[in-house]
Amino acid sequence: MPITDFLERNAEKYGSDICLTEINPDIPEDNGSTWKEYSLIQTEYMEQYKREISWKQFDDTANRFANMLVARGIRKGDKVAILLMNCLEWLPIYFGILKAGAVAVPLNYRYTADEIKYCLDLSDSCAIVFGKEFVGRMEAICDIIPDIRLKIFVGNDCPTFAKSYARLISKYDTSKPDIEITDDDDSAIYFSSGTTGFPKAILHNHLSLVSACETEQNHHSQTKDDTFLCIPPLYHTGAKMHWFGSLLSGGKAVLLRGIKPEWILKAVSDEQCTIVWLLVPWAQDILDAIDRGDINLNDYKLDQWRLMHIGAQPVPPSLIKRWKEKFPNHQYDTNYGLSESIGPGCVHLGVENIHKVGAIGIPGYKWQAKICDTAGKEVPQGEVGELAVKGRGVMKCYYNDPEATSAVLRDGWLFTGDMARIDEDGFIYLVDRKKDVIISGGENIYPVQIEDFLRSHSAIKDVAVIGLPDNRLGEISCAVIEIKDGYTCTDEEIMQFCNSLPRYKRPRKIIFADVPRNPTGKIEKPKLREKYCGGSLVEAQIK
């Protein structure tokens, strides 16, 4: 069954129930109307603190959008791009594209105009839906993207080169389009995070999306009574695939447009959220705000909050230890995944396995995993190799790139590029990205291990370890360290702290600076290498 069937079922069973709430914490709470007065087809948008829609409104709007696309010449298999910040319109537009039999192509909202054009060309997109934040970038390329025959604008003051989303869909009815969709039909193209260069276009079918629904609901036991707080960007597989658990259960979700600790806790309290997915920096910011006294947990209603889970990056065990001290009743899970494996869940820790914090976990629901050498053969337990996964959520291919596809897909297995090991209990530990391994004097150094150690220092907010070129050793390890507000630290203090590490693992250079992360929380190490390597050989500071 296609994933759109879940939406239609919810509209029929829970039609009047609220399914999506959008919260804009920068806007005063008293500015805005109630959800019953809000319509996704109103032609004038009003900036509101809170907007809400029901399951029936969601499905009706998706049908209107699908019927509009079909009437405008979008055919089954055509690619329609989405360039929006998180908003109430995002998911109905996504499902409208799917209902039309087309392929949704979410775009990173940080893309420059050139990157937007690159991804539109790479994906063969023929239409795009964009918001007010992107008018300038679209203007810069609108004359050089002739294949984009339909440009749809969400918001007020529609630019002359586009059509108004609300005005367009208001002309079409809410009937389901008469288009047959199967599990094998293409559903979406997601782009790799680009942390290793230009993003690749990752093609999935409807079976992939359905498998994400089932995996997420199996791992976190969502029911109709759960409310999921969604903060990360919907263009990425992570946030959306976690929301798929709400789709499957018919539960409510809250889209929070902001990441300040007080905004997160207020949303959890006001909306009675039970499940929250955080990135490592956001969880750390919450804990730091509590420690500083900026936040008093007694000011919030948090008893209903049952699960905090983290994904998108390795999770320092020290962070979870701190979290459990502040929130002792929370279940905790961590989720590993890639856009190539339809986001999180191909490996997960499991709420019952908190004693194994530090591991990314065991194969997820209906997934398989193995650790392999360079020839693709499984390595003995305990040895480091490349993690490979297999399941219904594995991508069909890198779109129009058979060479890149064949490099990572072998006999149904997706080779992830992540180096890992498995312990005697079958739990997988991520060691590092294959391309991030530092080879210094013939020794393999895995930056994640050093980063986890350094994050346990009380003054360190974030850290990234990269390799810098060295005449004698080939490479040396460099720790780029971001210090917490109100703290100070010196090179000597960090080096002394690292004395408990084996000598070859100790950073040879320390740089105090901000650690850049992309919207999904991954450290942007290419930026750091470009900034600090500069193409020249670097002298090691520590001999």
C-alpha positions in Angstrom: 0.0 0.0 0.0 1.3 3.5 -0.7 1.9 5.8 2.2 -0.9 8.1 1.2 -3.4 5.4 2.3 -2.4 6.2 6.0 -3.4 9.8 5.6 -6.8 8.9 4.0 -7.5 6.4 6.8 -6.7 9.0 9.4 -9.0 11.6 7.7 -11.8 9.1 7.8 -11.3 7.8 11.4 -10.1 11.0 13.1 -11.3 13.7 10.7 -11.9 16.5 13.2 -8.9 15.7 15.5 -6.0 18.1 15.4 -3.0 16.4 13.6 -0.5 19.3 13.1 0.2 22.3 15.2 2.7 25.0 14.1 4.2 27.2 16.8 6.1 30.4 16.0 7.7 31.5 19.3 8.9 34.8 17.9 5.3 36.0 17.5 3.2 37.1 20.6 0.8 34.4 21.8 -2.2 36.6 21.5 -1.7 37.2 17.8 -3.7 34.7 15.9 -6.9 32.8 15.7 -8.0 29.3 16.7 -7.5 26.3 14.5 -11.1 26.1 13.5 -10.8 29.5 11.9 -7.7 28.7 10.0 -7.7 27.4 6.4 -4.7 26.3 4.3 -6.4 27.8 1.2 -6.9 31.3 2.6 -5.3 33.8 0.2 -4.0 36.2 2.9 -1.5 34.7 5.4 -1.4 36.0 8.9 1.6 35.7 11.1 0.4 33.7 14.1 1.9 32.3 17.2 0.0 29.1 16.7 -1.7 27.5 13.7 -3.5 24.1 13.7 -5.2 21.8 11.2 -7.2 18.6 11.5 -6.6 15.3 9.7 -9.5 16.1 7.3 -8.1 19.5 6.5 -4.7 17.9 5.9 -6.1 15.3 3.5 -8.5 17.7 1.8 -5.6 20.2 1.2 -3.3 17.4 -0.2 -6.1 16.4 -2.6 -6.6 19.9 -3.8 -2.9 20.3 -4.4 -2.7 17.0 -6.2 -5.6 17.9 -8.4 -4.1 21.2 -9.2 -0.8 19.6 -10.2 -2.5 17.1 -12.5 -4.5 19.9 -14.1 -1.3 21.8 -14.6 0.3 19.0 -16.5 2.2 17.2 -13.8 2.2 13.5 -14.7 3.1 10.3 -12.8 6.8 10.2 -12.1 7.4 13.9 -12.6 9.6 15.6 -10.0 8.3 18.4 -7.8 10.7 20.2 -5.5 9.8 21.7 -2.1 11.8 24.7 -0.8 10.1 25.7 2.5 10.9 26.3 6.1 9.0 24.1 8.5 5.4 25.2 8.3 1.8 23.9 8.4 1.7 23.8 4.6 4.8 21.6 4.2 3.4 18.1 4.8 0.1 18.6 2.9 2.1 19.8 -0.1 4.4 16.7 0.2 1.4 14.4 0.3 -0.3 16.3 -2.5 2.7 15.6 -4.7 2.6 11.9 -3.8 -1.2 11.7 -4.4 -0.6 13.1 -7.9 1.7 10.2 -8.5 4.6 12.6 -8.7 8.0 12.4 -6.9 8.6 14.8 -4.0 12.0 16.5 -4.0 12.6 18.3 -0.7 15.5 20.9 -0.8 17.8 22.0 2.0 16.7 25.5 3.1 20.4 26.5 3.4 21.2 25.9 -0.2 22.5 28.9 -2.2 20.9 29.8 -5.5 23.6 27.9 -7.4 23.0 24.8 -5.1 19.2 25.0 -5.7 19.8 25.0 -9.4 22.2 22.1 -9.2 19.7 20.0 -7.3 16.8 20.9 -9.5 18.9 19.9 -12.6 20.2 16.8 -11.0 16.7 15.6 -10.0 15.0 16.5 -13.3 12.5 18.6 -11.4 9.8 20.3 -13.5 8.1 22.3 -10.7 9.0 23.9 -7.4 7.1 25.1 -4.4 8.9 27.8 -2.4 8.4 30.2 0.5 9.1 33.9 1.2 12.5 33.2 2.5 13.7 32.0 -0.9 12.4 34.7 -3.2 15.8 36.3 -3.7 17.5 33.0 -4.4 14.7 32.0 -6.9 14.9 35.4 -8.6 18.6 34.8 -9.2 18.1 31.6 -11.1 14.5 31.8 -12.5 15.9 32.7 -16.0 18.3 29.7 -16.1 16.0 26.9 -15.0 13.8 26.5 -18.1 12.8 23.0 -17.2 10.9 24.3 -14.1 7.6 25.1 -15.8 5.6 25.6 -12.7 6.8 27.9 -9.8 4.4 28.0 -6.8 4.8 30.5 -4.0 3.6 30.0 -0.4 2.8 33.3 1.4 1.7 36.9 0.7 3.0 39.2 -2.0 3.6 36.5 -4.6 6.5 37.4 -7.0 5.6 38.0 -10.6 7.5 34.9 -11.8 5.4 32.5 -9.7 1.8 31.5 -9.0 0.1 31.8 -5.6 -0.2 28.5 -3.8 -3.5 29.3 -2.0 -5.1 30.9 -5.0 -4.2 27.9 -7.2 -5.5 25.2 -4.9 -8.7 27.0 -4.0 -9.9 26.4 -7.5 -9.8 22.6 -7.1 -12.0 20.1 -5.2 -11.0 17.8 -2.4 -11.7 14.5 -4.2 -9.0 11.9 -4.3 -7.1 12.0 -7.7 -7.9 8.9 -9.8 -4.2 7.8 -10.0 -3.0 4.3 -9.2 0.0 4.2 -6.9 1.9 1.1 -5.9 4.6 0.2 -3.4 7.1 0.0 -6.3 6.4 3.5 -7.6 8.9 6.2 -7.0 8.0 8.5 -4.2 10.7 10.9 -3.2 14.2 12.1 -3.9 16.3 13.2 -0.9 19.7 14.7 -1.1 22.7 13.6 0.9 23.9 16.1 3.5 26.8 17.2 1.3 29.3 16.9 4.1 31.6 15.1 1.7 31.0 17.4 -1.4 28.1 18.0 -3.7 24.9 16.2 -2.6 23.7 13.1 -4.4 20.1 12.6 -5.3 18.7 9.6 -3.4 15.6 7.9 -4.9 13.1 6.0 -2.8 9.8 4.3 -3.6 6.6 4.1 -1.6 7.6 0.9 0.1 10.6 2.7 1.6 8.3 5.4 3.1 5.9 2.7 4.5 8.8 0.8 6.0 9.9 4.0 7.8 6.4 4.3 9.3 6.4 0.8 10.6 10.0 0.9 11.9 9.4 4.1 13.8 6.1 3.0 15.3 7.6 -0.3 16.3 10.6 1.3 18.0 8.8 4.0 20.0 5.3 2.5 20.4 3.4 5.6 19.3 -0.4 5.6 20.0 -3.2 7.9 19.2 -2.6 9.6 22.6 1.0 10.5 21.9 2.1 14.0 20.8 5.4 14.3 18.9 7.4 17.5 19.0 9.2 18.0 15.7 12.0 20.6 15.6 14.5 19.5 12.9 13.8 20.5 9.2 11.2 18.5 7.3 13.3 18.5 4.1 15.5 15.9 5.8 14.5 12.2 6.2 15.2 12.3 10.0 12.4 14.6 11.1 9.8 13.4 8.7 10.4 9.7 9.2 10.1 10.1 13.0 6.8 12.0 12.3 5.7 8.9 10.3 5.2 7.2 13.6 2.5 9.8 14.3 1.0 9.3 10.8 0.7 5.5 11.4 -0.8 5.9 14.9 -3.0 8.9 14.1 -1.4 11.0 16.8 -0.7 14.7 16.9 2.5 16.4 16.0 3.8 19.9 16.9 6.1 21.8 14.5 8.2 24.1 16.6 10.0 26.9 14.6 12.9 27.5 17.0 15.4 25.7 19.1 15.9 27.8 22.3 15.7 25.7 25.4 12.9 27.7 26.9 10.9 27.4 23.7 11.3 23.7 23.6 10.2 23.2 27.2 7.3 25.6 26.8 6.1 23.7 23.7 6.4 20.4 25.5 4.5 21.8 28.5 1.8 23.7 26.6 1.1 21.0 24.0 1.6 18.1 26.4 4.2 16.5 24.2 5.1 12.9 25.0 7.9 12.3 22.5 10.7 14.7 21.6 13.5 14.1 19.1 16.5 16.3 19.7 19.9 16.8 18.2 22.9 16.7 20.5 23.5 20.5 20.6 19.9 21.1 21.6 19.9 18.6 24.4 23.1 20.0 25.6 21.7 23.6 25.5 18.8 22.5 27.6 21.0 20.9 30.2 23.4 23.9 30.3 20.4 26.3 30.7 19.2 24.3 33.7 22.6 24.2 35.2 23.0 28.0 34.8 19.6 28.5 36.4 18.1 30.1 33.3 15.4 27.4 33.3 13.5 26.1 36.3 11.8 22.8 35.4 9.1 23.4 38.0 7.8 26.2 35.7 6.7 23.6 33.2 4.3 20.6 33.0 6.5 17.8 31.9 5.2 14.7 33.6 3.6 13.4 30.4 7.0 13.5 28.5 7.9 9.9 28.3 10.6 9.6 25.6 13.6 11.7 24.5 15.6 10.3 21.6 18.5 11.5 19.6 19.8 10.8 16.1 21.8 12.2 13.2 25.2 12.0 15.0 27.1 10.0 17.6 25.8 10.6 21.1 28.3 11.2 23.9 27.5 8.9 26.9 28.3 11.7 29.2 25.4 13.7 27.7 22.9 11.0 28.4 24.2 10.5 32.0 23.5 14.2 32.5 20.1 14.0 30.9 19.0 11.1 33.1 20.1 13.1 36.2 17.7 15.9 35.2 15.0 13.7 33.7 15.2 10.4 35.5 11.8 9.1 34.3 12.5 9.5 30.6 12.9 6.6 28.3 15.9 7.2 26.0 16.7 5.9 22.5 19.2 6.7 19.8 18.7 6.1 16.2 21.2 5.6 13.4 20.3 6.0 9.8 21.1 7.6 6.5 19.0 9.2 3.8 20.0 6.2 1.7 18.2 4.0 4.3 15.2 6.3 4.5 16.5 8.1 7.6 16.6 6.8 11.2 15.9 3.3 12.4 18.0 0.8 10.4 20.0 0.6 13.6 18.7 1.8 17.0 19.6 1.4 20.6 16.1 0.5 22.0 14.5 2.1 25.0 15.2 -1.1 27.0 18.9 -0.9 26.4 20.0 2.3 28.1 22.8 0.3 29.8 24.4 0.2 26.4 24.6 4.0 25.9 27.5 4.7 23.6 26.4 2.0 21.1 24.2 3.0 18.1 22.4 -0.3 18.8 21.1 -3.3 17.1 19.5 -3.8 13.7 16.1 -2.0 13.6 12.7 -3.5 12.9 12.9 -5.7 9.8 16.5 -4.6 9.2 19.8 -6.5 9.0 23.3 -5.2 9.6 26.8 -6.5 9.4 30.4 -5.3 9.7 32.6 -5.9 6.6 36.2 -5.6 5.4 37.1 -3.9 2.2 36.2 -7.0 0.2 32.7 -7.0 1.7 33.4 -10.1 3.9 32.2 -10.0 7.6 34.9 -9.3 10.1 35.3 -11.1 13.4 33.4 -9.8 16.4 35.2 -6.8 17.9 37.1 -5.8 14.8 36.5 -2.5 13.0 35.0 -2.6 9.5 32.4 -0.9 7.4 28.8 -1.0 8.5 26.4 -2.4 5.9 22.6 -2.6 6.3 19.8 -4.3 4.4 16.0 -3.8 4.5 12.9 -2.5 2.7 14.0 1.1 3.3 17.2 1.0 1.3 17.1 3.4 -1.6 16.5 2.3 -5.2 19.6 4.2 -6.4 21.4 7.4 -6.7 19.3 9.1 -9.3 21.0 9.1 -12.7 24.3 8.0 -11.2 24.8 4.3 -11.7 28.5 4.5 -10.9 27.9 5.9 -7.4 25.0 3.5 -6.9 27.1 0.4 -7.6 29.8 1.7 -5.2 27.4 1.4 -2.2 24.7 -1.1 -3.2 25.9 -4.8 -3.4 23.4 -7.7 -3.4 20.8 -5.6 -1.6 23.2 -4.4 1.1 23.9 -0.7 1.5 27.5 0.0 2.5 27.2 3.1 4.6 30.8 4.4 4.7 30.7 4.3 8.5 33.3 2.4 10.3 32.0 0.4 13.2 32.5 -2.7 15.5 30.1 -5.1 17.1 30.4 -6.3 20.7 29.8 -9.7 22.3 26.2 -8.9 22.8 25.5 -7.9 19.2 25.5 -4.1 19.8 27.1 -2.0 17.1 29.4 0.9 18.0 30.1 3.6 15.5 33.8 4.3 15.2 33.9 7.0 12.6 33.2 7.9 9.0 35.4 6.0 6.6 36.5 9.3 5.0 37.2 10.9 8.4 39.7 8.4 9.7 43.0 10.0 10.4 46.1 8.0 9.6 49.0 9.4 11.6 52.4 7.6 11.5 50.6 4.5 10.3 48.1 4.4 13.1 44.4 4.7 12.4 42.8 7.4 14.6 39.0 7.5 14.8 37.9 11.1 15.6 34.6 10.1 17.2 36.4 8.4 20.0 38.4 11.5 20.8 35.4 13.7 20.5 33.3 11.6 22.9 36.2 11.8 25.4 36.6 15.6 25.1 32.9 16.3 25.5 33.1 14.9 29.0 35.2 18.0 30.0 33.0 20.4 31.9 34.0 23.5 29.9 33.5 22.0 26.4 30.3 22.6 24.6 31.2 21.0 21.3 34.2 19.5 19.6 35.3 18.3 16.2 38.5 16.4 15.5 40.0 16.6 12.0 43.2 15.5 10.4 45.8 18.2 9.4 48.7 17.4 7.0 52.1 16.9 8.6 55.5 16.4 6.9 56.7 13.6 9.2 53.5 11.7 10.3 51.4 12.3 7.2 48.5 13.6 9.3 48.0 14.8 12.9 44.8 15.1 14.8 43.5 18.6 15.5 40.7 19.3 18.0 38.5 22.3 17.2 36.8 23.0 20.5 33.8 25.3 21.3 33.8 26.4 24.9 30.5 26.9 26.9 29.4 30.4 27.6 30.9 31.7 30.8 33.8 29.2 30.8 37.5 29.6 29.9 40.0 27.0 29.0 43.6 26.8 27.7 45.6 24.5 25.4 47.5 23.3 28.4 44.4 22.4 30.4 43.0 20.4 27.4 46.3 18.6 26.9 46.5 17.7 30.6 42.9 16.4 30.4 43.9 14.2 27.5 46.7 12.5 29.4 44.5 9.5 30.2 44.1 8.8 26.4 46.7 6.6 24.7 49.4 8.8 23.4 48.6 8.3 19.7 45.0 9.4 20.3 45.8 12.7 22.0 45.2 15.8 19.8 48.4 17.3 18.5 46.8 20.7 18.0 44.1 22.6 19.7 42.0 25.3 18.1 39.3 27.2 20.1 36.5 28.1 17.7 32.9 27.5 16.9 32.0 24.0 15.6 29.8 24.3 12.5 26.9 21.9 12.1 24.4 21.5 9.3 20.6 21.7 10.1 20.5 18.0 10.9 23.2 18.3 13.5 26.1 16.8 11.6 29.5 18.4 12.0 30.6 20.1 8.7 34.2 18.8 8.7 34.9 19.8 5.1 34.4 23.4 6.2 36.8 22.9 9.1 39.4 21.3 6.8 39.1 24.0 4.3 39.5 26.7 7.0 42.4 25.2 8.9 44.3 23.1 6.4 44.3 25.7 3.6 46.1 23.2 1.4 49.4 23.7 3.2 51.3 21.4 5.6 50.8 22.2 9.3 53.5 21.9 11.9 52.4 19.9 14.9 52.3 21.9 18.1 52.8 19.0 20.4 56.0 16.9 19.9 
